Amino acid sequence: MDIQELHLVATRCIGECNVVVVEEETEETVRNWSDASNWPNEVVPQEGDDVEIPSGWNMTFDIAETPILNSLTINGYLFFSDDQD
């Protein structure tokens, strides 16, 4: 099995940390990562891409082969499918 390194960088706030945070309501529908229509450019993210899950999105990572992304910013919700390893 190939082992990949995963680097996580978490940021609670950017700039002034004592500002009021306005949270966007999370959508009730669930977006599947594998469905191109769920992405702004209608293309499923590919290896080397910078990917953002915007605030308010409810995304399920439902693909078997994980592309090695340049970055992944999660401002909404990202869940992992129970149907994939």
C-alpha angles and dihedrals in degrees: 000000000000113000117210127195117241118203115195121193115183123195121188096186140357119220114342109025095195096065122113111263115218109209119208117224112257115241117248095222120082119231119211115221090219094058109091091201088068093065125079094237092037092240123116109239114267135203112296095021126134104231130193128191098204124222110276095029121123105202130179118203099221106162128109098215114054113211115223100248125201090225141346119203115190114197094150127034128302120188128181119233117244088217094070134061 
